[in-house]
Structure formats: C-alpha cells, structure tokens
C-alpha cells in the first residue's frame, strides 16, 4: 500500500493540476473541471516498477497512468454521473473497442455507488464501433459499425462512453447519429482527452485525464489490436510501433 500511496502522491503533486474557477457556482460544480491534467513534461514511470507482460518487453517507453489511478478517477466520474441523473435510468452507449474496459468499470462503479446511496437505478449497455485509426494516425475516413437501429434511445438518458478523444471528429459524428433517435438527454464520458492541434473544441461532460499528444496504449487502448491486455496506460516505444506496424 505504501508504494501505491507514494505513486498517487507523486502524480498529484508534481505532474497533474486542475483548473481553478473564480465563480462559486462553477467551483461547486465539479463536472466542469477539465479532468486531471497531465503536463507536457510528464515522463511517466519506469516499467520496472510495475508488472507488465513479458511479451511487450522493449515495446513500451513507460507506464503513463497506473491502473490504480485510473480506477480512482473512474469512481469520481461515477459520482458526478449519479449527481446528474439522480434516480433516472441510464442507457449507456459504449464505443468499442477501446472503450470496453472503461465502460465496464464505469458502469460497475455507478451501480455500486447507487446501491450505497440506496438509489434504484437501471442501466442498459449497447455497443457501437468507430474505425478511424491506421497505425498511430487518425484518418479522415470514419465508419460507424454497430446496430443501425438505435430506436431504444428515444426518450432515454444516454451516456456515451469513449476511451479517448483527440480531434473530436469521431465524437461529433456519433453525437449527430445519436441525436437522430431523439434521446431525452445525451452526456459524454471520456477517459482521456488529448491536447492535439485543432483538437476538440468542447470537452466531454465527464473527463478522466487530459494528456499531451502522445500515443498511449493499454487498458483496452490498442496499436493495431495489440496492447489491449495491459492494465496500465502506457506510452508505446518506436520499437513497438515498428514491430506491430501494418
């Protein structure tokens, strides 16, 4: 436990910061925080401090966000979501494939906290997939893969769960698609938001971490279908990129 405490303390004290607000109302509304902001200079942690799969030796630069830190942040996002939806049922739309771990852990945390608060909450999860990456580059060609009929969203409170948001093009396209089915409310939860040139103008409603423009893998995020099995979020090395390039 001591090692984990030191890691979390180091992350909080030296490399992450959060936006302060002058308005009392905004300060009280934690959902308007941009998430945990990782500075550009953050070098991550040595791989030797963590248990990473041996078959990825040499393919990773560092552990960027440890699994325990991810889980703690998800608990905070679940709390904020519950504050928003109250006793209303929730329809969750998970963006595959990278979002499946984040979605699963987020939904479980929402359910656990609703039970602790003695709230009745029903959640239903549907899945949709976008294909927009080739190697480490986001492409202009995006395809929605999933159910054509999302009529079950009509009149529902919808939470779109996405692992990573960079340019925002994927999320804008999905929001436009979802809105055609006339949901009552649509919110977006993004585990990671990248600071990229011409990046997303609007942040998701719930943000886990705001990170520099580095290509990260793990916690279901992949590089050509590899690295999804990592528990931590890591930075892929140039050797790893070349090894798994298509």
Secondary structure, 3 states (H helix, E strand, C coil): CHHHHHHHHHHHHHHEECCCCCCHHHHHCHHHCCCEEECCCCCCECHHHCCCCHHHCCCEEEEEECHHHHHHHHHHHHHHHHHHHCCCCEEEEEEECCCHHHHHHHHHHHHHHHHHCCCCCCEEEEEEEEEEEECCEEEEEEEEEECCCCHHHCCCEEEEEEEEECCCHHHHHHHHHHHCCCCCEEEEEEEEEECCCCCCCCCCCEEEEEECCCCEEECCECECCECCCCCCEEEECHHHHHHCCC
